[in-house]
């Protein structure tokens, strides 16, 4: 089974969370249920925490900002296992510059095009984020809110 690791950034000033919209033609017109935490796959022997930081940097073009952090555990999403970490920190989402991937587009055209892995990052209040996140990652938002409610974060 493929494994991914990512970070759910929470801005301490207002409690908003940072999520990203996937780039490329398949996601261009999708919004509700299409957004994700910044995340990426990792292999055996790789540290998921380090991978989460690396993927944040690749997808947003900036190092993961410092801040208090805790693990949100694992969840299944689209046939893969995702581990997430929550971090309290601010980040200027307008500076998002993602790495790219190549895709034959339009299909069967023989033309390869380059697309950003993430086309934008935005801060949302948790109710709005709940409508935007892919279903398999809602558990991470729930776990974050549970930890905050009992004063553990």
N, C-alpha and C positions, 0 to 999 in steps of 0.2 A: 504494500500500500504506500502511495506517495505521502510525504509529510511536508508540511509548511509551518513556518513560524512568523509571527507578526506582532505589531505593537498597536494598542489602542491608546492614543494620546488623549489625555483629559486636561483641559485648561483650568487651572485652579481658580482663576478670577471669576469665571461664570459657569463652570461645570460643563461646558460644551466639549464634544468629542470630535476628533479629526478623523475623517474617513476619505477614501479616494475613489474616484470613478475610473473604471478601466478604459483604456484607450482602444482604438481600432474600430473597424467598421461594424463588428457584431454588436458592440455596446453603444454605438453612437446615438441611438434614439431611445435607449433604455434609461430609466431613472429609478423608479420605485423598485426596490429589491435587487438593485444592480451594484450598489456600492460595497466597498470592502475596507477592512483595516489594511494598512500597508503590510504585505506579507510576501513570502516566497518559499520555494521548495528547498529542502536540505537533504543531504545524504547521511548514511551511517557514519558515525564518528564526528559529525559536526555538532557544535553546541547550538541548540535552538535559540538561546538568548543572543548569542553573537550573530546568528543568521537574521534574527528579527532586526537588529541594528543595521546590518548590512543591507537588508531589503528596504528599510526606511530610507537609507541614503540613496540607493539606486532608484527608487520610485519617486522620491521627492527632491533629489538633487542636493541634499544637505544632511549633515550628520544628525543623528538622533539627539535632541536636546537633553541635557541633564535634568534629573528630577527624581523624586521618590517613585519606587516601582514595586510591583508585586505580580506574581504569576496568576493568570486567569484560568489555567488548566487547558485541557484539550477538548476538542469537539470534532465530529465528523462533518465534512462538507464536500459534496460532490465526489464521493469515493476517495477522499483523502483525509488524513488526520491533521488538524491544525492546532498548534499550541500558540497561546497568546499571552502577552504581558501587558499590563496597564502601567502607564507612566504619567505622572502629573507634571506637565511642562507646557510652555507656550511655544508656538511656531508660527511664522508668517506664511500662511498657506498660499499667498499670492506669488511666492518665490518658487513654487513647485516646477521642477524641470526633470522629467522622467527619462530613464533609459528607454531604448526603442527595441522593437522586434520586427522581423521581416515576415511578410505574408504575401502569398500570391493573391492579388486583388486587381480587378474582379476575379472571382473563381474561374478556373480553366482558361484564363487569359494569357498565361505565360509571363505576366508582368509581376515582378516582385516590388512591393512597396514597403516603406518603413513607416511604422506607427509607434506612438509613445505607449509604453506599458500602462501609464496612468495619464489621463488627459487633464485631470484637475483634482485638487484637494480642497476640502472645505470643512469649516467648523459648523457643527449642528448641535442644537439642544438635543437631549437624549430622546425626547418624544419624536422629533423629526428624524433623527438617526435611525430609530426603530423602523420607520417606513422606508428608509433608503437602503439599509444593510441587506445583504443576501441572507436568506433565511438561516443558513447554517452557522452564521456568526452572531445571531441575536443572543445566543447563550453568553457570549462574552460581555455584551452590554448588560445583561441581567446580572451576571456575576460581579461586574464592576459596581453596579447600583446596590447590590446586596452588601458588598464590603463597605461602601460609603455609608449605608444606612446604619450599620452597626459600629461605625466609627473605627474600622480597621484600616482605612486608607486616608 
